[in-house]
Amino acid sequence: MSFWVEYPFLSIPLYRSIWKFIDFLFPPHCAGCGLVGERFCPDCSQQVRFLEGNICEKCGEPLTFLQHNIQECNDHLKSLKMIRSFSFYQPPLSLAIQKLKYHRDIGIAEVLAIYLVELYNKNKMDIDMVIPVPLSKKRLHDRGYNQSFLLALPFAMMINKPIKKQSLRRFKDTSSQVGLDRHERLINVSEAFIADSDEVNGKNIILIDDVSTTGSTLEACAIALKNAGAKDIVGLTLARAVHTRNGFSDQLNDAVTAQNF
């Protein structure tokens, strides 16, 4: 099965041509620094460093973090095979994600999806389909789009895999995850998702989201997919939230904005 089953009219050259035409009509500003003419300029792009070194095999967090508990991580993420994030949630990547998520800068998604492709290639994954983490109907209505789908669409095209956004649905509205700890996050999204067994049974799946903090949302999605018969499930995100003394980096940067989204 190829990507084109659900989106037969799209291809990466066409998709990029559309955005080049839009950029010509409405010159973009770099989502990281504001430079006119670039969606994400070379200087900002070079500052986004790949997470390398000794990382947790389950969640992908660097093991240099003293507070990381491998056993707790394995207990928390039982349905996911693993989570991998390209970089830390810090500028300029965090600024680009915020522009995509809260400021309707949807053109940046195609640029950021390239990081997901690099992550996919580095981890040599054998998968059957791509599924974006779904939003609730209320949040989708308020925001107008699902940022995870906007990342997953060009990603799926670039790796030539089918994207199946209807195979996983969020049927329960939940409050924002910002400000919640790991246990509270998992409770908040518990049983919020349902998967289509006809689509996912026996399949290896990549879940796409923008940021991984504790992995609770990805795990809740994986539980629904496993219950529907899915095989191996991997979570890929652009960024990994950084632990600080005051909380997670995504909570500190997004708390005010997220109240309205």
Secondary structure, DSSP 4 states (H G I P E B T S, - for coil): --GGGT-TT--HHHHHHHHHHHHHHS--B-TTT--BT-SS-HHHHHH-----SSB-TTT--BTT-TT--HHHHHHH-SS-SEEEEEEES-TTHHHHHHHHHHS--TTHHHHHHHHHHHHHHHHT---SEEEEPPPPHHHHHHHSS-HHHHHHHHHHHHHT--B-GGGEEE-S-----TT--HHHHHHHHTT-EEE-HHHHTT--EEEEEEEESSSHHHHHHHHHHHHTT---EEEEEEEEPPEETTEEHHHHHHHHHHTT-
